[in-house]
Every structure is written in structure tokens, then in C-alpha cells.
Amino acid sequence: MANRIIMKRGQKKYNVPVIGHFGDKSVRFKSILEAEKLIGINYNLIFEACIGKIYRAGNVYWEFEKGNHYIRYKAYYLRAKEKIRELENKHS
């Protein structure tokens, strides 16, 4: 079990620079894992906020520093949603 968690946290998507937009300032972090360690918000929530799956994590707006990551992950989740809808329509 611990080995699986280590492998998941080692994925490239959790080691890209992110920007956290707090109420009065924006802070750049080297990676999502660094932001988790310093802020205390779960790395999964930060990642989901970066890709737009949720609006914000820990009352902070999050985004990838480079837009190309955002576009790639956003497209992945949009395709996944479409497949789910197709399967639901097929089985209905």
C-alpha cells in the first residue's frame, strides 16, 4: 500500500510549478507537493483545482504556471466525461 502511494506522489503531474492565488497575494510553488507541505492542503485537491475539476482548494485559487499543462489535463477530463455520457446513454 505504501509503495503505491509513493509511486502516485512521484508522478510528473504533481511535480510541476503552480501558483496559489490567496486573498491579497499570489505565491509560486515549485511543485504541488511543495505547496501541500507548506500550506497543508491535500495534493489531490490542489491538482483538481489546477485542472478546473473543482473551483478552488482550501479557499485558494490554484493554476499551473504554464498553460500547456492545464490545457492537456483539461482536455483529458473533458474526453473522459464524454465517454461516461456515451456509456450512460448506451446503457439507458
C-alpha positions in Angstrom: 0.0 0.0 0.0 2.8 2.5 0.9 4.6 1.7 -2.3 1.5 2.6 -4.3 1.3 6.0 -2.6 5.0 6.7 -3.2 4.5 5.9 -6.9 1.4 8.1 -7.1 3.2 11.1 -5.5 6.1 10.6 -7.8 4.1 11.2 -10.9 5.2 14.1 -13.1 1.8 15.9 -12.8 2.4 16.5 -9.1 5.9 18.0 -9.7 5.0 20.9 -12.0 5.1 24.6 -10.8 1.8 26.0 -9.5 0.6 29.4 -8.4 -1.8 29.8 -5.5 -3.9 33.0 -5.5 -4.6 33.9 -1.9 -6.9 36.8 -1.0 -4.2 39.6 -1.2 -1.3 37.9 -3.0 -0.2 35.2 -5.3 2.5 32.7 -4.4 4.5 30.5 -6.8 5.4 27.0 -5.6 8.0 24.7 -7.3 5.5 21.8 -7.2 2.1 20.7 -6.0 3.8 18.5 -3.4 5.8 21.5 -2.0 2.5 23.5 -1.8 0.9 20.7 0.1 3.8 20.6 2.6 3.8 24.4 3.2 0.1 25.1 3.1 -1.4 21.8 4.3 -3.9 21.3 1.5 -4.0 17.8 0.0 -2.1 17.5 -3.2 -5.1 15.8 -5.0 -7.3 18.8 -4.2 -4.6 21.3 -5.5 -4.3 19.3 -8.7 -8.0 19.1 -9.3 -8.3 22.9 -8.7 -5.5 23.4 -11.2 -7.2 21.5 -14.0 -10.6 23.0 -13.2 -12.3 20.0 -11.9 -13.1 21.9 -8.7 -13.3 25.7 -8.3 -10.8 26.1 -5.5 -8.9 24.1 -2.8 -8.6 25.4 0.7 -10.2 28.7 -0.2 -7.3 29.4 -2.6 -7.5 29.6 -6.4 -4.8 27.4 -8.0 -3.4 27.3 -11.5 -0.5 25.7 -13.3 2.3 28.2 -14.0 2.4 27.0 -17.6 -0.8 26.9 -19.5 0.1 23.8 -21.7 -0.3 21.5 -18.7 -3.7 23.0 -17.9 -4.9 22.5 -21.5 -3.7 18.9 -21.7 -5.3 17.8 -18.4 -8.5 19.8 -19.1 -8.8 18.0 -22.4 -8.3 14.6 -20.8 -11.1 15.2 -18.3 -13.4 16.5 -21.0 -12.9 13.4 -23.1 -13.4 11.2 -20.0 -16.7 13.0 -19.3 -17.9 12.5 -22.9 -17.0 8.8 -22.7 -19.0 8.4 -19.5 -22.0 10.1 -21.0 -21.8 7.9 -24.1 -21.7 4.8 -21.9 -24.6 6.0 -19.8 -26.7 6.7 -22.9 -25.8 3.4 -24.4 -26.9 1.5 -21.3 -30.1 3.6 -20.8 
